[in-house]
Amino acid sequence: MRDEASILHADLDAFYASVEQLLDPSLAGRPVAVGGGVVLAASYEARACGVRSGMASWRARKLCPALRVVGGHYSEYQQLGDQVMSVLRDFTPLVERISIDEAFLDVGGAVHLFGAPPRMATEIRRRVRTEIGLPISVGVASTKHLAKVASQVAKPDGLVVVEPGGELDFLHPLPVELMWGVGPVTREQLARAGIRTIGELAAARGEMVQHLLGRAIGGRLAALASDSDPRRVQTSRRAHSVGAQAALGRRTADEEVLRTTLGFLADRVAGRLRATHRAGRTVTVRVRFADLRAVTRSLTIPDPLCSTLGLTDLACGLARTALDDHPDEREISLLAVSVSNLMREPALQLRLPLGAETAVDRAVAADPAVDRAVDAIRDKFGRRAVGYATVVFSGGGRVPDEFRALAER
């Protein structure tokens, strides 16, 4: 454990809904839900009426008749999330981004520049609010777990500092569901054993907790309940995959939706790969249906790729495979694309497009010069300066046979 509270956890409040309120000032202060048939995110005004993520929109409207349901601006979410991360990096290079809207910071080495950690947290909140227009909550503590818990206590739009020496007094009265890794199922399991607060979990016999939750999870939660968390903020950990996802509300999975959405996601993923001079051999697509059930299909190809159009073709083929395997499910709420099995891009042995007859061959043989030209234009004039036109699979949307043979169930 550190002897100073120099770990910050910064977490944007009701991020998707807050962005919608920022983009449309008429929504400010009103109950807002992002999604379609299913609520993907809710503002705090909507949460006060009982609206929660994953809830059917009809039920949300019944609970909150004044609710405004909006479709979402997903490219804006990524852009604004990136802007917030840039603000955080102005205070320290030790920033560990763990999702689109939250990150850990280690500010111990920046005290001589910006003052004490609570002062930095206050300034971060001010800058994010004034420069970007979004509310953000920050927890300050001596460990990552405690900082994350503190930021949850601070919500909405607040700051909580846990001073050294007062960690357990702060932590133990809190409900177990504030702990990192305790979801509804784990909470109910602990409640049946009479454990409802973090202090009760810390006081429970380790053997009993491990028997209840399993050795790995039980041991980890027992340690965190006693504020035993040696983890440090990591910034150089090499990613094993690069991915992106888009929540769609509730959409019919037609060719236009698949091609447009997966093309957008492939553009982001492939661009990130090229920016770090990497490429990958395994492409994975996740399709979530309207009832929140999800299926995943993946494909490992002979040679690595980082081409936007090649990745789009492979992703579309995998998505069609998943949908054809579930013919009764034609409405989807989320699409995700990721590339793994990564390697350095200079190791690529590019293929000539001679006899490239299968979708896999066409993807691997895609000309990287097009992507490099697009990257150069975007670097100079901004991401919106140029994009890729929609390219339809030959075969009019039919699932190519090679996806049937190679897709991993």
C-alpha positions as a Markdown table, in Angstrom:
| # | Residue | x | y | z |
|---|---|---|---|---|
| 1 | Met | 0.0 | 0.0 | 0.0 |
| 2 | Arg | 1.2 | 3.5 | -0.8 |
| 3 | Asp | 1.8 | 6.1 | 1.9 |
| 4 | Glu | 0.1 | 8.8 | -0.1 |
| 5 | Ala | -3.2 | 9.2 | -2.0 |
| 6 | Ser | -1.8 | 9.7 | -5.5 |
| 7 | Ile | -4.0 | 7.4 | -7.6 |
| 8 | Leu | -6.9 | 9.0 | -9.3 |
| 9 | His | -9.9 | 7.3 | -11.0 |
| 10 | Ala | -11.7 | 9.6 | -13.4 |
| 11 | Asp | -15.1 | 8.5 | -14.6 |
| 12 | Leu | -17.4 | 10.5 | -16.9 |
| 13 | Asp | -21.0 | 10.6 | -15.5 |
| 14 | Ala | -23.8 | 8.8 | -17.5 |
| 15 | Phe | -21.5 | 9.3 | -20.5 |
| 16 | Tyr | -23.7 | 8.5 | -23.5 |
| 17 | Ala | -26.6 | 10.4 | -22.0 |
| 18 | Ser | -24.5 | 13.3 | -21.0 |
| 19 | Val | -23.1 | 13.6 | -24.5 |
| 20 | Glu | -26.7 | 13.6 | -25.9 |
| 21 | Gln | -27.6 | 16.4 | -23.5 |
| 22 | Leu | -24.4 | 18.3 | -24.6 |
| 23 | Leu | -25.3 | 17.9 | -28.3 |
| 24 | Asp | -28.9 | 18.9 | -27.8 |
| 25 | Pro | -29.2 | 21.6 | -25.1 |
| 26 | Ser | -33.0 | 21.1 | -25.0 |
| 27 | Leu | -32.3 | 17.7 | -23.3 |
| 28 | Ala | -30.4 | 19.3 | -20.4 |
| 29 | Gly | -31.9 | 18.5 | -17.1 |
| 30 | Arg | -34.4 | 16.1 | -18.6 |
| 31 | Pro | -34.7 | 12.3 | -18.4 |
| 32 | Val | -32.9 | 10.9 | -21.4 |
| 33 | Ala | -32.3 | 7.3 | -22.5 |
| 34 | Val | -29.9 | 6.2 | -25.3 |
| 35 | Gly | -31.0 | 3.3 | -27.4 |
| 36 | Gly | -34.1 | 2.0 | -29.2 |
| 37 | Gly | -36.0 | -1.1 | -28.1 |
| 38 | Val | -33.5 | -1.5 | -25.3 |
| 39 | Val | -32.1 | 1.2 | -23.0 |
| 40 | Leu | -28.3 | 1.3 | -23.5 |
| 41 | Ala | -27.7 | 4.3 | -21.2 |
| 42 | Ala | -29.7 | 6.6 | -19.0 |
| 43 | Ser | -29.2 | 10.1 | -17.6 |
| 44 | Tyr | -29.3 | 10.6 | -13.8 |
| 45 | Glu | -32.7 | 12.3 | -14.2 |
| 46 | Ala | -34.0 | 9.0 | -15.9 |
| 47 | Arg | -32.3 | 6.9 | -13.3 |
| 48 | Ala | -34.2 | 8.7 | -10.5 |
| 49 | Cys | -37.4 | 7.3 | -12.1 |
| 50 | Gly | -36.0 | 3.8 | -12.0 |
| 51 | Val | -34.7 | 3.6 | -15.6 |
| 52 | Arg | -31.7 | 1.3 | -16.0 |
| 53 | Ser | -29.4 | 0.0 | -18.8 |
| 54 | Gly | -30.7 | -3.2 | -20.4 |
| 55 | Met | -34.4 | -2.3 | -19.7 |
| 56 | Ala | -36.9 | -2.5 | -22.5 |
| 57 | Ser | -37.8 | 1.0 | -23.7 |
| 58 | Trp | -41.5 | 0.4 | -23.2 |
| 59 | Arg | -41.0 | -0.3 | -19.6 |
| 60 | Ala | -38.7 | 2.7 | -19.2 |
| 61 | Arg | -41.4 | 5.0 | -20.7 |
| 62 | Lys | -43.9 | 3.5 | -18.3 |
| 63 | Leu | -41.7 | 4.3 | -15.4 |
| 64 | Cys | -40.8 | 7.7 | -16.7 |
| 65 | Pro | -43.5 | 9.2 | -19.0 |
| 66 | Ala | -41.4 | 12.3 | -19.7 |
| 67 | Leu | -38.4 | 10.1 | -20.9 |
| 68 | Arg | -36.8 | 11.2 | -24.2 |
| 69 | Val | -35.3 | 8.2 | -26.1 |
| 70 | Val | -32.6 | 9.1 | -28.6 |
| 71 | Gly | -30.7 | 6.9 | -31.0 |
| 72 | Gly | -27.2 | 7.9 | -30.1 |
| 73 | His | -24.2 | 9.6 | -31.8 |
| 74 | Tyr | -21.5 | 6.9 | -31.4 |
| 75 | Ser | -18.7 | 8.6 | -33.4 |
| 76 | Glu | -19.2 | 11.7 | -31.1 |
| 77 | Tyr | -18.8 | 9.4 | -28.0 |
| 78 | Gln | -15.4 | 8.2 | -29.1 |
| 79 | Gln | -14.2 | 11.7 | -30.1 |
| 80 | Leu | -15.3 | 13.3 | -26.9 |
| 81 | Gly | -13.9 | 10.4 | -24.8 |
| 82 | Asp | -10.5 | 10.9 | -26.6 |
| 83 | Gln | -10.6 | 14.6 | -25.8 |
| 84 | Val | -11.1 | 13.8 | -22.1 |
| 85 | Met | -8.1 | 11.5 | -22.1 |
| 86 | Ser | -6.0 | 14.2 | -23.6 |
| 87 | Val | -6.9 | 16.5 | -20.7 |
| 88 | Leu | -5.8 | 13.7 | -18.3 |
| 89 | Arg | -2.5 | 13.3 | -20.0 |
| 90 | Asp | -1.8 | 17.0 | -19.5 |
| 91 | Phe | -1.3 | 16.2 | -15.8 |
| 92 | Thr | 0.7 | 13.0 | -16.1 |
| 93 | Pro | 1.9 | 10.5 | -18.8 |
| 94 | Leu | 0.8 | 7.7 | -16.4 |
| 95 | Val | -2.7 | 7.3 | -17.6 |
| 96 | Glu | -4.3 | 3.8 | -17.9 |
| 97 | Arg | -7.5 | 4.0 | -20.0 |
| 98 | Ile | -9.8 | 1.1 | -19.1 |
| 99 | Ser | -12.9 | 2.1 | -21.2 |
| 100 | Ile | -14.2 | 4.8 | -23.5 |
| 101 | Asp | -15.1 | 7.0 | -20.5 |
| 102 | Glu | -12.8 | 6.1 | -17.5 |
| 103 | Ala | -9.1 | 5.9 | -16.6 |
| 104 | Phe | -6.7 | 5.6 | -13.8 |
| 105 | Leu | -3.9 | 8.2 | -13.3 |
| 106 | Asp | -0.8 | 8.0 | -11.1 |
| 107 | Val | 0.0 | 11.7 | -10.3 |
| 108 | Gly | 2.6 | 11.0 | -7.6 |
| 109 | Gly | 5.4 | 12.4 | -9.9 |
| 110 | Ala | 3.4 | 15.5 | -10.9 |
| 111 | Val | 2.9 | 17.0 | -7.4 |
| 112 | His | 5.8 | 19.5 | -7.8 |
| 113 | Leu | 4.2 | 20.8 | -11.0 |
| 114 | Phe | 0.5 | 20.9 | -10.2 |
| 115 | Gly | 0.1 | 20.7 | -6.5 |
| 116 | Ala | -1.4 | 17.9 | -4.3 |
| 117 | Pro | -3.5 | 15.2 | -5.9 |
| 118 | Pro | -6.9 | 16.6 | -4.7 |
| 119 | Arg | -6.0 | 19.9 | -6.3 |
| 120 | Met | -5.2 | 18.1 | -9.6 |
| 121 | Ala | -8.5 | 16.2 | -9.4 |
| 122 | Thr | -10.3 | 19.5 | -8.9 |
| 123 | Glu | -8.6 | 21.0 | -11.9 |
| 124 | Ile | -9.3 | 18.0 | -14.0 |
| 125 | Arg | -13.0 | 18.2 | -13.2 |
| 126 | Arg | -13.0 | 22.0 | -14.0 |
| 127 | Arg | -11.2 | 21.6 | -17.3 |
| 128 | Val | -13.4 | 18.7 | -18.5 |
| 129 | Arg | -16.5 | 20.7 | -17.6 |
| 130 | Thr | -15.4 | 24.0 | -19.1 |
| 131 | Glu | -13.4 | 22.8 | -22.2 |
| 132 | Ile | -15.5 | 19.8 | -23.2 |
| 133 | Gly | -18.8 | 20.4 | -21.5 |
| 134 | Leu | -19.2 | 17.0 | -19.6 |
| 135 | Pro | -19.5 | 16.1 | -16.0 |
| 136 | Ile | -16.8 | 13.8 | -14.5 |
| 137 | Ser | -16.4 | 12.3 | -11.1 |
| 138 | Val | -13.0 | 11.6 | -9.6 |
| 139 | Gly | -11.8 | 9.4 | -6.7 |
| 140 | Val | -8.4 | 10.0 | -5.1 |
| 141 | Ala | -6.9 | 7.2 | -3.0 |
| 142 | Ser | -3.7 | 5.2 | -2.3 |
| 143 | Thr | -4.8 | 2.1 | -4.4 |
| 144 | Lys | -6.6 | 1.6 | -7.7 |
| 145 | His | -9.5 | -0.3 | -6.2 |
| 146 | Leu | -10.1 | 2.3 | -3.6 |
| 147 | Ala | -9.9 | 5.1 | -6.1 |
| 148 | Lys | -12.5 | 3.5 | -8.3 |
| 149 | Val | -14.8 | 2.9 | -5.3 |
| 150 | Ala | -14.3 | 6.6 | -4.3 |
| 151 | Ser | -15.3 | 7.8 | -7.8 |
| 152 | Gln | -18.5 | 5.8 | -7.6 |
| 153 | Val | -19.3 | 7.3 | -4.2 |
| 154 | Ala | -18.6 | 10.8 | -5.7 |
| 155 | Lys | -21.2 | 10.4 | -8.5 |
| 156 | Pro | -22.7 | 12.3 | -9.9 |
| 157 | Asp | -20.3 | 15.1 | -10.7 |
| 158 | Gly | -18.3 | 15.0 | -7.5 |
| 159 | Leu | -14.9 | 14.4 | -5.9 |
| 160 | Val | -14.0 | 12.1 | -3.0 |
| 161 | Val | -10.6 | 11.9 | -1.5 |
| 162 | Val | -9.7 | 9.0 | 0.8 |
| 163 | Glu | -6.9 | 10.1 | 3.0 |
| 164 | Pro | -4.1 | 7.7 | 4.0 |
| 165 | Gly | -4.9 | 6.0 | 7.3 |
| 166 | Gly | -8.6 | 6.3 | 6.7 |
| 167 | Glu | -9.0 | 3.7 | 4.0 |
| 168 | Leu | -10.8 | 1.0 | 5.9 |
| 169 | Asp | -13.0 | 3.4 | 7.8 |
| 170 | Phe | -14.2 | 4.7 | 4.4 |
| 171 | Leu | -14.4 | 1.3 | 2.7 |
| 172 | His | -16.0 | -1.0 | 5.2 |
| 173 | Pro | -19.5 | 0.6 | 5.6 |
| 174 | Leu | -20.1 | 0.6 | 1.8 |
| 175 | Pro | -22.3 | -2.0 | 0.0 |
| 176 | Val | -20.4 | -4.8 | -1.6 |
| 177 | Glu | -21.8 | -3.9 | -5.1 |
| 178 | Leu | -19.5 | -0.9 | -5.2 |
| 179 | Met | -16.5 | -3.3 | -5.4 |
| 180 | Trp | -14.8 | -3.9 | -8.7 |
| 181 | Gly | -16.1 | -7.2 | -10.0 |
| 182 | Val | -19.2 | -7.5 | -7.9 |
| 183 | Gly | -22.3 | -7.7 | -10.2 |
| 184 | Pro | -25.9 | -8.6 | -9.4 |
| 185 | Val | -25.2 | -12.4 | -9.3 |
| 186 | Thr | -22.2 | -12.1 | -7.0 |
| 187 | Arg | -24.1 | -9.6 | -4.8 |
| 188 | Glu | -27.0 | -12.0 | -4.4 |
| 189 | Gln | -24.6 | -14.9 | -3.6 |
| 190 | Leu | -23.0 | -12.8 | -0.8 |
| 191 | Ala | -26.4 | -11.6 | 0.5 |
| 192 | Arg | -27.6 | -15.2 | 0.9 |
| 193 | Ala | -24.5 | -15.7 | 3.2 |
| 194 | Gly | -25.4 | -12.6 | 5.2 |
| 195 | Ile | -22.7 | -10.4 | 3.6 |
| 196 | Arg | -24.0 | -7.0 | 2.4 |
| 197 | Thr | -21.2 | -4.6 | 3.2 |
| 198 | Ile | -17.5 | -4.6 | 2.3 |
| 199 | Gly | -16.6 | -4.7 | 6.0 |
| 200 | Glu | -18.7 | -7.9 | 6.4 |
| 201 | Leu | -16.9 | -9.4 | 3.5 |
| 202 | Ala | -13.5 | -8.5 | 5.0 |
| 203 | Ala | -14.5 | -10.1 | 8.3 |
| 204 | Ala | -15.8 | -13.3 | 6.7 |
| 205 | Arg | -13.7 | -16.4 | 6.8 |
| 206 | Gly | -11.6 | -16.7 | 3.6 |
| 207 | Glu | -12.5 | -20.4 | 3.2 |
| 208 | Met | -16.2 | -19.6 | 3.3 |
| 209 | Val | -15.9 | -16.8 | 0.7 |
| 210 | Gln | -13.8 | -19.0 | -1.6 |
| 211 | His | -16.3 | -21.9 | -1.3 |
| 212 | Leu | -19.1 | -19.5 | -2.1 |
| 213 | Leu | -17.5 | -17.7 | -5.1 |
| 214 | Gly | -14.7 | -19.9 | -6.2 |
| 215 | Arg | -11.0 | -19.8 | -5.1 |
| 216 | Ala | -9.8 | -17.1 | -7.6 |
| 217 | Ile | -12.8 | -14.7 | -7.3 |
| 218 | Gly | -13.3 | -15.2 | -3.6 |
| 219 | Gly | -9.6 | -14.7 | -2.8 |
| 220 | Arg | -9.4 | -11.6 | -4.9 |
| 221 | Leu | -12.5 | -10.0 | -3.4 |
| 222 | Ala | -11.5 | -10.8 | 0.1 |
| 223 | Ala | -8.1 | -9.1 | -0.5 |
| 224 | Leu | -9.8 | -6.0 | -2.0 |
| 225 | Ala | -12.2 | -5.8 | 0.9 |
| 226 | Ser | -9.2 | -5.3 | 3.1 |
| 227 | Asp | -7.8 | -2.8 | 0.7 |
| 228 | Ser | -5.0 | -5.1 | -0.4 |
| 229 | Asp | -4.3 | -4.0 | -4.0 |
| 230 | Pro | -0.7 | -3.8 | -5.1 |
| 231 | Arg | -1.5 | -3.1 | -8.8 |
| 232 | Arg | 0.1 | 0.0 | -10.4 |
| 233 | Val | -1.2 | 2.2 | -13.2 |
| 234 | Gln | 0.0 | 0.6 | -16.4 |
| 235 | Thr | 0.5 | 2.6 | -19.6 |
| 236 | Ser | 2.9 | 0.3 | -21.6 |
| 237 | Arg | 1.0 | -2.9 | -21.4 |
| 238 | Arg | 0.8 | -4.2 | -24.9 |
| 239 | Ala | -2.7 | -4.9 | -26.1 |
| 240 | His | -3.4 | -8.4 | -27.2 |
| 241 | Ser | -6.2 | -7.2 | -29.4 |
| 242 | Val | -7.7 | -4.0 | -30.9 |
| 243 | Gly | -11.4 | -3.6 | -31.1 |
| 244 | Ala | -14.4 | -1.3 | -31.3 |
| 245 | Gln | -18.1 | -1.7 | -30.9 |
| 246 | Ala | -21.3 | 0.2 | -31.7 |
| 247 | Ala | -24.6 | 0.1 | -29.8 |
| 248 | Leu | -27.5 | 0.3 | -32.2 |
| 249 | Gly | -30.6 | 0.5 | -30.1 |
| 250 | Arg | -32.8 | -1.9 | -32.0 |
| 251 | Arg | -32.2 | -2.3 | -35.7 |
| 252 | Thr | -33.1 | -4.8 | -38.4 |
| 253 | Ala | -30.0 | -6.6 | -39.4 |
| 254 | Asp | -30.1 | -5.8 | -43.1 |
| 255 | Glu | -27.2 | -5.4 | -45.5 |
| 256 | Glu | -27.1 | -1.7 | -45.2 |
| 257 | Val | -26.9 | -1.7 | -41.4 |
| 258 | Leu | -24.2 | -4.5 | -41.4 |
| 259 | Arg | -22.1 | -2.9 | -44.1 |
| 260 | Thr | -22.3 | 0.7 | -42.7 |
| 261 | Thr | -21.7 | -0.2 | -39.1 |
| 262 | Leu | -19.1 | -2.8 | -39.6 |
| 263 | Gly | -17.3 | -0.6 | -42.1 |
| 264 | Phe | -17.2 | 2.2 | -39.5 |
| 265 | Leu | -15.9 | -0.1 | -36.8 |
| 266 | Ala | -13.3 | -1.7 | -39.2 |
| 267 | Asp | -12.1 | 1.8 | -40.1 |
| 268 | Arg | -11.4 | 2.6 | -36.5 |
| 269 | Val | -9.8 | -0.7 | -35.7 |
| 270 | Ala | -7.6 | -0.9 | -38.8 |
| 271 | Gly | -6.6 | 2.7 | -38.3 |
| 272 | Arg | -5.4 | 2.0 | -34.8 |
| 273 | Leu | -3.5 | -1.0 | -36.0 |
| 274 | Arg | -1.7 | 1.0 | -38.7 |
| 275 | Ala | -1.0 | 3.9 | -36.2 |
| 276 | Thr | 0.9 | 1.4 | -34.0 |
| 277 | His | 2.5 | -0.5 | -37.0 |
| 278 | Arg | 0.7 | -3.7 | -36.2 |
| 279 | Ala | -1.5 | -6.2 | -38.0 |
| 280 | Gly | -3.4 | -9.3 | -36.9 |
| 281 | Arg | -4.5 | -12.7 | -38.1 |
| 282 | Thr | -7.6 | -13.3 | -36.1 |
| 283 | Val | -10.8 | -11.3 | -36.7 |
| 284 | Thr | -13.7 | -11.6 | -34.3 |
| 285 | Val | -17.2 | -10.2 | -34.7 |
| 286 | Arg | -19.8 | -10.0 | -31.9 |
| 287 | Val | -23.5 | -9.7 | -32.6 |
| 288 | Arg | -25.9 | -8.8 | -29.8 |
| 289 | Phe | -29.6 | -9.4 | -30.5 |
| 290 | Ala | -32.5 | -7.2 | -29.3 |
| 291 | Asp | -33.0 | -9.4 | -26.2 |
| 292 | Leu | -29.3 | -8.8 | -25.2 |
| 293 | Arg | -28.2 | -12.4 | -26.1 |
| 294 | Ala | -25.0 | -12.3 | -28.0 |
| 295 | Val | -23.1 | -14.6 | -30.4 |
| 296 | Thr | -19.4 | -14.4 | -31.5 |
| 297 | Arg | -17.8 | -15.6 | -34.6 |
| 298 | Ser | -14.0 | -15.5 | -35.3 |
| 299 | Leu | -11.8 | -16.3 | -38.2 |
| 300 | Thr | -8.0 | -16.9 | -38.3 |
| 301 | Ile | -6.5 | -16.1 | -41.7 |
| 302 | Pro | -3.1 | -17.3 | -43.1 |
| 303 | Asp | -1.5 | -13.8 | -43.2 |
| 304 | Pro | -2.0 | -10.7 | -41.0 |
| 305 | Leu | -3.9 | -7.7 | -42.2 |
| 306 | Cys | -4.5 | -4.1 | -41.3 |
| 307 | Ser | -6.5 | -3.0 | -44.3 |
| 308 | Thr | -9.8 | -1.2 | -43.6 |
| 309 | Leu | -11.6 | -2.6 | -46.6 |
| 310 | Gly | -10.2 | -6.1 | -46.1 |
| 311 | Leu | -11.3 | -6.1 | -42.5 |
| 312 | Thr | -14.7 | -4.8 | -43.4 |
| 313 | Asp | -15.2 | -7.7 | -45.8 |
| 314 | Leu | -14.2 | -10.3 | -43.3 |
| 315 | Ala | -16.3 | -8.7 | -40.5 |
| 316 | Cys | -19.4 | -8.6 | -42.7 |
| 317 | Gly | -18.9 | -12.3 | -43.7 |
| 318 | Leu | -18.6 | -13.3 | -40.0 |
| 319 | Ala | -21.7 | -11.3 | -39.1 |
| 320 | Arg | -23.8 | -12.9 | -41.8 |
| 321 | Thr | -22.6 | -16.3 | -40.6 |
| 322 | Ala | -23.8 | -15.5 | -37.1 |
| 323 | Leu | -27.2 | -14.2 | -38.3 |
| 324 | Asp | -27.7 | -17.2 | -40.7 |
| 325 | Asp | -27.2 | -19.5 | -37.7 |
| 326 | His | -30.0 | -17.7 | -35.9 |
| 327 | Pro | -32.6 | -17.2 | -38.6 |
| 328 | Asp | -35.3 | -16.2 | -36.1 |
| 329 | Glu | -33.3 | -13.3 | -34.8 |
| 330 | Arg | -33.3 | -10.4 | -37.2 |
| 331 | Glu | -33.1 | -7.5 | -34.9 |
| 332 | Ile | -29.7 | -6.5 | -33.3 |
| 333 | Ser | -28.7 | -4.1 | -30.7 |
| 334 | Leu | -24.9 | -4.1 | -30.9 |
| 335 | Leu | -22.0 | -5.0 | -33.3 |
| 336 | Ala | -18.4 | -5.3 | -32.3 |
| 337 | Val | -15.2 | -6.0 | -34.3 |
| 338 | Ser | -11.8 | -6.9 | -32.9 |
| 339 | Val | -8.4 | -8.1 | -34.3 |
| 340 | Ser | -6.1 | -10.3 | -32.3 |
| 341 | Asn | -3.1 | -12.5 | -32.8 |
| 342 | Leu | -1.1 | -9.3 | -33.4 |
| 343 | Met | 2.4 | -8.8 | -34.9 |
| 344 | Arg | 4.6 | -6.0 | -36.0 |
| 345 | Glu | 3.5 | -4.7 | -39.4 |
| 346 | Pro | 7.0 | -4.7 | -41.0 |
| 347 | Ala | 6.9 | -8.5 | -40.7 |
| 348 | Leu | 4.0 | -8.6 | -43.3 |
| 349 | Gln | 4.6 | -10.5 | -46.5 |
| 350 | Leu | 2.1 | -8.9 | -48.8 |
| 351 | Arg | 0.3 | -11.0 | -51.4 |
| 352 | Leu | -0.1 | -10.1 | -55.0 |
| 353 | Pro | -3.9 | -10.1 | -55.9 |
| 354 | Leu | -3.4 | -12.8 | -58.5 |
| 355 | Gly | -6.2 | -15.3 | -58.4 |
| 356 | Ala | -7.7 | -13.8 | -55.3 |
| 357 | Glu | -11.0 | -15.5 | -55.6 |
| 358 | Thr | -12.1 | -16.0 | -52.0 |
| 359 | Ala | -13.1 | -13.3 | -49.5 |
| 360 | Val | -10.1 | -14.2 | -47.3 |
| 361 | Asp | -7.7 | -13.9 | -50.3 |
| 362 | Arg | -9.2 | -10.5 | -51.3 |
| 363 | Ala | -8.9 | -9.2 | -47.7 |
| 364 | Val | -5.3 | -10.2 | -47.4 |
| 365 | Ala | -4.4 | -8.9 | -50.8 |
| 366 | Ala | -6.0 | -5.5 | -50.2 |
| 367 | Asp | -3.7 | -2.7 | -51.3 |
| 368 | Pro | -2.2 | -0.9 | -48.2 |
| 369 | Ala | -1.4 | 2.2 | -50.3 |
| 370 | Val | -5.0 | 3.3 | -50.2 |
| 371 | Asp | -5.1 | 3.1 | -46.4 |
| 372 | Arg | -1.8 | 5.0 | -46.1 |
| 373 | Ala | -3.2 | 7.7 | -48.3 |
| 374 | Val | -6.3 | 8.0 | -46.3 |
| 375 | Asp | -4.3 | 8.1 | -43.0 |
| 376 | Ala | -2.0 | 10.8 | -44.4 |
| 377 | Ile | -5.0 | 13.0 | -45.4 |
| 378 | Arg | -6.7 | 12.5 | -42.0 |
| 379 | Asp | -3.5 | 13.3 | -40.1 |
| 380 | Lys | -3.3 | 16.6 | -42.0 |
| 381 | Phe | -6.9 | 17.7 | -42.3 |
| 382 | Gly | -8.8 | 15.7 | -39.7 |
| 383 | Arg | -10.6 | 12.4 | -39.6 |
| 384 | Arg | -13.7 | 13.7 | -41.4 |
| 385 | Ala | -11.8 | 14.9 | -44.4 |
| 386 | Val | -12.0 | 11.6 | -46.2 |
| 387 | Gly | -13.6 | 8.2 | -45.8 |
| 388 | Tyr | -14.3 | 4.9 | -47.6 |
| 389 | Ala | -17.3 | 4.4 | -49.9 |
| 390 | Thr | -19.5 | 1.4 | -49.1 |
| 391 | Val | -18.3 | -1.7 | -51.0 |
| 392 | Val | -20.8 | -4.6 | -51.2 |
| 393 | Phe | -19.6 | -8.2 | -51.1 |
| 394 | Ser | -19.8 | -10.0 | -54.5 |
| 395 | Gly | -22.6 | -12.4 | -54.2 |
| 396 | Gly | -25.2 | -9.9 | -53.0 |
| 397 | Gly | -24.8 | -10.6 | -49.3 |
| 398 | Arg | -24.7 | -14.4 | -49.5 |
| 399 | Val | -22.4 | -15.9 | -46.9 |
| 400 | Pro | -19.2 | -17.1 | -48.7 |
| 401 | Asp | -18.5 | -20.8 | -48.3 |
| 402 | Glu | -15.1 | -20.1 | -46.8 |
| 403 | Phe | -16.7 | -18.4 | -43.8 |
| 404 | Arg | -18.7 | -21.5 | -43.2 |
| 405 | Ala | -15.6 | -23.7 | -43.2 |
| 406 | Leu | -13.3 | -21.4 | -41.2 |
| 407 | Ala | -15.5 | -19.6 | -38.7 |
| 408 | Glu | -14.8 | -20.7 | -35.2 |
| 409 | Arg | -18.0 | -21.3 | -33.2 |
